[in-house]
Structures are given as C-alpha cells and as structure tokens.
Amino acid sequence: MQFPPHHLAALSQVLRLGSFDAAAAVLSVTPSAVSQRIKALEDQVGTTLVLRGPPCSGTEAGQRIAKHAEDIGLLEAQLTRELALDRDPSAARLKV
C-alpha cells in the first residue's frame, strides 16, 4: 500500500503540532484541506488515525504511519545529500 505524500505530511504536522489549523498554516493549505487529507488517509487504511480534540493526538496506527512519514523524509534528505541534489543550480564550480 502506498500513501500519498501530501496525506502523510498532513498527518505528521497534525500530530506534531496538535491541531488542524496549525498544520494547515505550516502546509500553506486550509484546515479543511488538512481534514480532507486525514479523512482520505483514514479511509485508505480503514481506521481512525487522529483523535480530534485539543490537542489532537494520534492513535497507535496514526503514530506508526506518522513515524513512517518521518522515516521517508529522512531517507529522502540523505539521498539528496549523497547525490548533491541540494546544490544551488545557479552556482557554478570551477576548478583552477
């Protein structure tokens, strides 16, 4: 099963920040968009992932999926560093 990256980002931010509004601000989307992404992810896995309340918290499944999202982020960051993909494309390197 593959999870859409924007759904994983929404889940991670909601659980990290404790609210849909705060997650929306970080992701530059509306709270409704965050809610829809969480709902779609919950429908995909067939269980509740976020316990809605002040503050929002994750169910066991929600916390596990959020950890998976963080692991993916770490792997992508490592790959970017290893392949030097984070270099400024406008910066030229000259050997003298």
LUMROBA-47095 format. One record per residue: residue in one letter; x, y, z of N, C-alpha, C, CB in turn. Coordinates in steps of 0.001 Angstrom, whole numbers. Each point is the difference from the previous one (the first is absolute). Glycine has a CB too. Example, Ala and Ser with C-alpha at 12.3 -4.5 7.8 and 13.67 -1.06 7.14 Angstrom:
REM residues 2
ATOM  resn      n_u      n_v      n_w     ca_u     ca_v     ca_w      c_u      c_v      c_w     cb_u     cb_v     cb_w
ATOM     A    13190    -5690     7800     -890     1190        0      900     1200        0    -1892    -1173     1246
ATOM     S     1542     2223    -1966      820     1190       60     -770     1090      730     1184     -628    -2145
REM end
This chain:
REM residues 96
ATOM  resn      n_u      n_v      n_w     ca_u     ca_v     ca_w      c_u      c_v      c_w     cb_u     cb_v     cb_w
ATOM     M      841    -1176        0     -841     1176        0      885     1238        0    -1842    -1239     1214
ATOM     Q     1553     2147    -2109      746     1262      -55     -884     1128      511     1374     -827    -1960
ATOM     F     -740     1761     2657     -715     1132      568      389     1270     -744      -95    -1132     2256
ATOM     P     -873     1949    -2635      325     1263     -667      830      893      937    -2130     -158    -1381
ATOM     P     3215      722      868      876      814      837     -709     1160      696     1826     -624    -1524
ATOM     H    -2774     1271      852     -675     1130      639     -925     -456     1130      127     1244    -2168
ATOM     H     -610    -2481     2107     -784     -548     1112      915     -279     1195    -1654    -1019    -1628
ATOM     L     2817      457     1349      955     -279     1071      480     1289      658      714    -2077    -1202
ATOM     A     -476     3098      393      451     1286      550    -1076      596      908     1424      395    -2050
ATOM     A    -2678     -499     1636    -1096      528      815      -72     -734     1336    -1271      611    -2086
ATOM     L     1350    -1918     2053      -50     -786     1235     1170      355      913    -1158    -1862    -1231
ATOM     S     2343     1905      686     1178      313      807     -119     1360      672     1369    -1399    -1532
ATOM     Q    -1800     2399      782     -104     1344      558    -1107      104     1047      861      900    -2156
ATOM     V    -1992    -1543     1920    -1088       26      995      485     -615     1303    -1741     -147    -1824
ATOM     L     2411     -987     1738      459     -660     1223     1152      762      650     -721    -2196     -954
ATOM     R     1571     2805      168     1128      761      554     -471     1290      663     1489     -967    -1765
ATOM     L    -2451     1651     1126     -428     1312      472    -1262      -38      863     1030      935    -2036
ATOM     G    -1779    -2020     1952    -1169     -161      857    -1286      630     -488     1585      -87     1787
ATOM     S    -1584      661    -2998    -1251      558     -518        2       33    -1523     -228     1377     2078
ATOM     F     -984    -1405    -2626     -166       81    -1442      349     1407     -496    -1791    -1780       99
ATOM     D     1445     2799      693      297     1376     -393     1505      242      -94    -2131      737     1088
ATOM     A     2867    -1185     -100     1455      190       -8      637     -776    -1144      -25      336     2486
ATOM     A     -446    -1556    -2717      521     -799    -1113     -277      690    -1327     -343    -2099     1332
ATOM     A     -855     2656    -1471     -371      696    -1231      921     1184     -251    -2377     -714      316
ATOM     A     2693     1457      737      881     1160     -152     1385     -418     -487    -1269     1174     1814
ATOM     V     1809    -2241    -1250     1324     -483     -393       -9     -520    -1436      482     -583     2394
ATOM     L    -1568      -83    -2776      -88     -602    -1333     -515      965    -1063     -379    -2174     1111
ATOM     S        7     3379     -690     -539     1028     -912    -1248     -472     -733     2306      878     -286
ATOM     V    -3202    -1521     1037    -1300     -416     -515    -1056      384     1040     1025    -1932    -1348
ATOM     T    -2271     1663     1046    -1067      303      956     -148    -1141     1000    -1191     1391    -1735
ATOM     P      630    -1100     2910     -274    -1075      957     -925    -1066     -602      298     1645     1880
ATOM     S    -1206    -1225    -2746     -882     -952     -672      795     -972     -874    -1829     1717       24
ATOM     A     2848    -1209     -711      842     -863     -842      746    -1016      863      262     1865    -1684
ATOM     V      235    -1425     2825      680     -920      915     -981    -1066      469     1583     1830      745
ATOM     S    -2765    -1422     -364    -1026     -939      454     -337    -1017    -1085     -926     1771     1506
ATOM     Q      790    -1303    -2731     -308     -903    -1112     1136     -989     -245    -1413     1790    -1028
ATOM     R     2632    -1348     1164     1149     -895     -190       57    -1069     1088     1249     1872    -1098
ATOM     I    -1514    -1460     2335       -5     -966     1103    -1129    -1004     -205      976     1725     1575
ATOM     K    -2150    -1233    -1954    -1153     -874     -225      291     -993    -1120    -1544     1823      783
ATOM     A     2153    -1360    -1859      342     -888    -1117      988    -1074      447     -398     1883    -1621
ATOM     L     1370    -1498     2433      980     -955      509     -677    -1008      922     1813     1738     -179
ATOM     E    -2727    -1264     1033     -739     -904      885     -862     -967     -805      -15     1768     1781
ATOM     D     -607    -1279    -2841     -794     -878     -867      893    -1047     -673    -1641     1876     -397
ATOM     Q     2839    -1454       -5      919     -919     -675      433    -1140      918      796     1896    -1418
ATOM     V     -496    -1572     2678      481    -1042      913    -1136     -664      784     2145     1255      187
ATOM     G    -3312     -638     -200    -1159     -616      632      -79      154     1510       63    -1577    -1836
ATOM     T      595     2592     2375      -50      224     1444      254     1472      304      779    -2361      427
ATOM     T    -1176     2775      750      246     1356      462     1488      182      282    -2326      129      978
ATOM     L     2875      991    -1430     1418      286      200      230     1155      961      426     -851    -2283
ATOM     V    -1408     1761     2376      140     1193      828    -1166       69      976     1231     1215    -1849
ATOM     L     -904    -1054     3111    -1008      248     1019     -173     1510       49      583    -2112     1365
ATOM     R    -1728     2561    -1862     -251     1436     -139     -398      594     1346     -703     -328    -2398
ATOM     G     1427     1308     2800     -245      676     1261     1135      949      260    -1293    -1948      899
ATOM     P     1108     2803       72     1111      907      297      937     -609     1029    -1462     1958     -525
ATOM     P     2638    -2328      212      604      -51    -1326     -335    -1327     -697     1863     1511      797
ATOM     C    -1704    -1516    -2112     -177    -1248     -761     1145     -935      357    -1190     1203    -1913
ATOM     S      874    -2477     1940     1044    -1001      256     -223    -1168     -942      212      692     2437
ATOM     G      782    -1527    -2543      -76    -1114     -928     -406    -1289      682     1721     1103    -1370
ATOM     T    -2476    -1901      644     -258    -1353      446     1297     -790     -196    -2505      142     -585
ATOM     E     2509    -1377     1002     1202     -817     -201      344      -80    -1484     -545    -1340     2066
ATOM     A     -474     1113    -2905      230      -74    -1445      451     1350     -548    -1724    -1816     -177
ATOM     G     1122     2899      666      371     1330     -459     1440      339      333    -2355      689      269
ATOM     Q     2775    -1038      936     1379      261      399      968     -830     -831     -774      534     2320
ATOM     R      404    -1763    -2628      885     -864     -789      144      516    -1423     -673    -1954     1406
ATOM     I     -443     2414    -1989       53      533    -1365      768     1322      -16    -2199    -1124     -553
ATOM     A     2033     1949     1572      754     1254       81     1498     -291      111    -1975     1138     1097
ATOM     K     2344    -2160     -353     1417     -391       94      513     -439    -1364     -321     -700     2401
ATOM     H     -500      -47    -3123      353     -427    -1355      267     1231     -880    -1402    -2111      265
ATOM     A      537     3127     -150      169     1226     -789     1321      688      357    -2509      279     -122
ATOM     E     2838     -231     1398     1261      607      427     1187     -795     -530    -1122      885     2064
ATOM     D     1023    -2211    -2038     1077     -843     -524      220      266    -1488     -541    -1755     1720
ATOM     I     -546     1890    -2468      108      300    -1428      708     1339     -197    -2109    -1316     -469
ATOM     G     1740     2308     1264      632     1311      -93     1497      -68      259    -2142     1027      716
ATOM     L     2536    -1813      286     1426     -149      305      746     -687    -1135     -560     -103     2428
ATOM     L      -51     -921    -3000      629     -698    -1127      145      919    -1207     -961    -2159      823
ATOM     E      -59     2954    -1095       73      929    -1125     1069     1067      227    -2428     -406     -456
ATOM     A     2524      905     1684     1028      998      305     1393     -598     -158    -1577     1147     1584
ATOM     Q     1767    -2381    -1137     1298     -663     -133      350     -192    -1470     -354    -1165     2200
ATOM     L     -596      716    -2998      243     -205    -1423      337     1324     -688    -1562    -1974       22
ATOM     T      859     3023      341      262     1320     -569     1431      438      299    -2432      595      249
ATOM     R     2870     -814      999     1382      346      367      995     -857     -768     -777      686     2285
ATOM     E      538    -2000    -2334      946     -905     -640      144      283    -1494     -579    -1720     1706
ATOM     L     -493     2114    -2349       60      279    -1432      243     1477     -291    -1526    -1924     -378
ATOM     A     1766     2690     1436      256     1437     -114    -1108      694     -779     2460     -442      105
ATOM     L    -3699       45      155    -1141      595     -697     -435     1311      616     -723    -2269     -623
ATOM     D     1265     2606     1783     -400     1227      660      910     1178     -344     -930    -1387     1832
ATOM     R     1804     1191    -2777      869     1104     -428     -811     1051     -718     1943    -1558     -190
ATOM     D    -1485     2781      295     -629     1099     -712      336     -151    -1492      141     1543     2055
ATOM     P    -1161    -1756    -2906      289     -221    -1416      617     1204     -689    -1869    -1586      -25
ATOM     S     1724     2771      607      582     1184     -630     1465      188      387    -2264     1052       -8
ATOM     A     2705    -1790     1027     1391      115      427      872     -937     -834     -730      617     2345
ATOM     A     1674      -54    -2995      888     -798     -840     1276     -315      786     -941     1063    -2119
ATOM     R     1480    -2258     1897     1266     -387      638     1074      -21    -1069    -1184    -1375     1783
ATOM     L     2243     2056    -1505     1130       50     -930     1226     -567      662     -959     2002    -1138
ATOM     K     1676    -2855      422     1276     -503      499     1082      896     -555     -843    -2393      156
ATOM     V     1748     2782      712     1079      892     -424     1310     -748       -2    -1220     1981      914
REM end
